[in-house]
């Protein structure tokens, strides 16, 4: 009797071990396929991130904050370059507050409206591009600027255009 019980226990143990082995093997295969798919997805994300970083680097090529020569130009003149870009932009935006026609935009606004500079991008220590609009018409400006010793900024319009109205 004891011998039969031991045989049954042995067979039962063998079946449990076999079940555990098959179940673990199947679970391991599922996890391995999931890990492989996750690795592929991570690689796609890394490639996407690298391409985005290259695109950002390319887009920021003409950028005052990343232009060492432009920053050095102002540092050599004794300016605080970390606040200079904001100061120059603020001075340009102040021209929006002038009553009457805008002093830098050579186009007349629609009836009852005023042309105003909306977005400004400093390219280097001498050039700025900006866009303007009155809500109906819009265009872009290419300006040069100069920071005088009196902490004033002088702007000079080089080129401008107004987008055609459709």
PyMOL commands that set and color helices and strands:
alter all, ss='L'
color gray80, all
select helices_A, chain A and resi 2-59+64-66+68-76+81-97
alter helices_A, ss='H'
color red, helices_A
select strands_A, chain A and resi 116-122+127-133+138-147+153-162
alter strands_A, ss='S'
color yellow, strands_A
deselect
rebuild
show_as cartoon
